[in-house]
Amino acid sequence: MPRQNPESPKTVLGKVRVVLDQFSVERPFLTLTEIIDGCGLPKPTVFRLLQELTELGFVAQKGKSYRLGLVSYRLGMVAKQQFHLEEFLDDLLAPLAQKIGETIITATLENNQIMYLHVVESKRPLRYVVGAGARRDIPFGATSMALLCQLSDEDQRAILHPPFQLFTEKTITSLEEYLTRLKLARDKQIVMECGEYYDGIMAIAVPIFTRQPLSITVVGPEERVRPNENLIVALLRETAVEFGKIELYL
C-alpha cells in the first residue's frame, strides 16, 4: 500500500486538486491504482473523491480506467477563451518560427513540473516533437534552467532533489554544478544545452520574467541549430522583450 505523503493537502479541495492533477496529455486514462500511486493519498480517500467527481461530471469512468469528464472539458474551454493565450502566442511566435525553422516551446512551472503551454513544431522532416500540455519533471533541458533561474536560491533548492536522472553522458548530475548553471542563466538571461538530454539535440532558451515564470525554447538537431546560434539568441531576446510587455495571468 502506498504511503501517504506527509505534505499532502489537508483540505478536501486540495485533495481534489491532487487527484485531478494526475491526468495529463501523456496520461489521459488512469486506473485507480495509478491515481493512488501518483497522489499519495489513502485508497479510501481517492476512491471516495473519484466517485463524487464522477457523479458531478468532472471525471468519467470507462471500465477500470478514469479520464477527465465533460464538466472539466467545458471549464477548460471557458478558461481557454478567457486567456486568449494560444492566439497571443500564435501571433507572437509565428514570425519567430518562420525565421528559425525549428520547434519553439513556451513553458511555465506548475506543481514543480515543467508544463508546455504552446508548441510551434518545425516543418522539417527531422524535428523535435512534443505537444502543448505535456509535462516534464525537473530538471529537464534548457527549458528547465530558463524557468528555475527566475526563482530565488531557496526555492531552487526546494525544488531540486538529487540524484538527477542520467539521460546522456553529458547530463549534469551534481546539484552544485546545476545551481552554478542557473546562476549563469540568470545573469546572462539565456540558456544553451546540447546533448545533455538527447544526443545530437541542441536547445536555446530565454527566461521571461513575468508574474509567473515563463520561457521560450528553440530546439532541434545540433547540426542545424549550432550554425544559427547567434541569430536564434538575438531573436529570442527580442521576443522576450515583447513578451515581457504583456501581463499574463496564468
N, C-alpha and C positions, 0 to 999 in steps of 0.2 A: 504494500500500500504506500502511495507517495506521501512523503512527509509534508505537513503544512508549512509553508513559508512563513517565518515569523514576521516578515514585512508585509504580509497580505493585508489588504484593506479590511477595516473593521465594520464599515457601513454596508448596507445592502446595495446601494447604488455603486459603491466602489467595487464590490464583488461582481456585480453585473458587468461593469466595465471590463474587469479582468477576463471574464468569460467571453464576452464579445470580441475582445482583442485577440483571441486565439485564432480567429478567422482572418485569412489574408488572401491575396491574389494567388500565392503559391499553394495555399492550403484552404480552399473554399469549402471542402467537405471534411468533417471531422467526426470520429467516433467519441463516445462518452469517455473512454479511457484516454484518448489523445487530449481531450479538453482538460481532464483532471490532471494529467501529467504536465500539461503546459501552464496551468494557472496556479497549481499548488494549493488548491482548496480541498477540503474534505469531500469525499464522494457524495454523501447525502446532500451537502450544500449545493454542489454542482448539479446534481440530478434535479433537485427541487427548483433551482433557478432556471434550468433548461425547460422544465415543464411549464413554468409560468411564462417564460419568454416565448415558448411555442404557442401557448394559448393566446397570447397577446399579439402574435404575428411578427415579433422581432426575429424569431428563429423558426425554421421549418425542419421537420424530420422526415426522412425517407429511409425506411429500413433501419439499419443500425447507424446511419450517418445523420449528422446535422449540418445545416447550412443557414446563412442569413435569410430571413423571410422578407415578405413584401413590405412590411412596415419599415424595416431597415432600408430597403431599396428606395422607398418613397422619401424617407428623410434624407437619404444620401443625395437624391436628385434635387431636393429643395436646397440643401447646403451647396451643391454644385452651382445652381443658378444664382444663389446669393453671393458667392465669392467671385464668380466670373474669372476664376483663377486660370482655367485652361485657355480661355480666349485671350487673356492677358499674356500668358506665356507663349502662346502661338504667335501673337503679334511681335513679341519681343525677340523670340529666339529663331523665328523663321529666317530672317536675314543672316543671322549668325550661322545657321545650319547650311545655308546656301553657299556662304563664303568658305566654310571649313570643310564641309562634306563628310563629317564624322558624326557619330552618335553623340547627342547632347542630353545630359541628365540634370534635372533640377530636383534637389532633395532637401529634406529637413530632418530634424531629430524628433522622434516620438517614442516615449516609453523606453528611452535608452537604446533605441534602434535607429538605423537609417531608414527613412521612408522616401521612396521615389515619388515625387509629385507629378512630374511631367517628363516625357521622353520624346525626343525627335530622333528617330532612327536614321542612320546613314542609308543612302540608296545604293551604296556599293555592294557587290556580291559578298565580299568578306567584311563583316562588320560585327560590332558588339551589340548583342540583342538583349533587351530587358524591357519589361512593361511598367507603365505607371501604376503605382500602388504596391509594387514589390518592396520587400523589406530585407535588410541585411543586418546581421549582428555587427557590433563594434568590437574591434577595429576592422575596417574593410576599405582598402583603397584610398585614393586621393580624396574622394568624397567625404570619407570619414574624418580625415585630417582637416579638411576645409570647414567642416561643421564643428568639430571639437575645439579647434583653435579659437573659436569665438566664446568659449566658456572660460570661467575662472579656473585657476590651477586646482583649486579644491574640488570643483565639480568634475574636472577631467579625471582626477584620481578616484573619485567616487564611481565613475562610470567604467573606467578601465580595470579589468580584472585578469591579470596574467595567471597562468601561462596563455599566450596568444596562440591561435591556431596557425600552424605552419602550412601555407598554401604552396609556396615555391622555395627554392634555396635562398631567394633574396628577401623573403618575408621578415620583417622586424619582429623579434620575439622578446626583446628587452623592454621593460616598462620605461626605464630611464632614457633609453635611446628614442623611444616613441615620443616621450614628453619633450625631448630636445627638438624633434622634428615639428612638433606642434608649436613650440616657441618660434621656430624659424618661419613656420607658415603664418603665424600671427604677425610677425614683423614684416615679412615680405608680401603678405596677403595674396599669395599664390602657392599652389602645391603641385608638385610633379612626382609621379612614381611610375616606374617601368619594370614590369616583370615580377613585382612583389606579390601579386595575387593571381595573375595569369601570365604564363610565359609568352613573351612576344607582344603583350598588350601594354600600351602606354596611356596614361591618363593625366590630364592637367585640369586642376580645379581652382576656382576662385571663391572665397567666402563672401557672403552677402550679409553685412552687419545691419539687420533689421531687428524688430522686437523678438522675432522667432528666428533662430539660426537657420540660414539657408545657404545653399551652394549651387554653383553651376559647374558641371564637369564635362569636358570633351574627352572621349575615349575611343581608341581604335588601334589598329596594328601599328607597332613602333615604326615600321618602315615607311608609313605614311605620315604619322604624327610628328616624328622627330624632325624631318626636314622643314616642317611648318611651325616649329615650336615658338619662334618669336612672334609670328603672325597670330597664332592662337592666343598667346599670353596677352598681346595688345588688344585683341578683340574681346577677350574675356574681361579684361579690366574696364574697357568701355561699357560693356554690358552691365557689369556690376554697378557702375556709377548710375546708369539709367534705372536699374532695378532698385537701387537704394533710394531713389527719389519717390518711390511708391510705397505707401504704408500698407502692408498686407496683414490681415488678421486671419491667422490660421488656427 
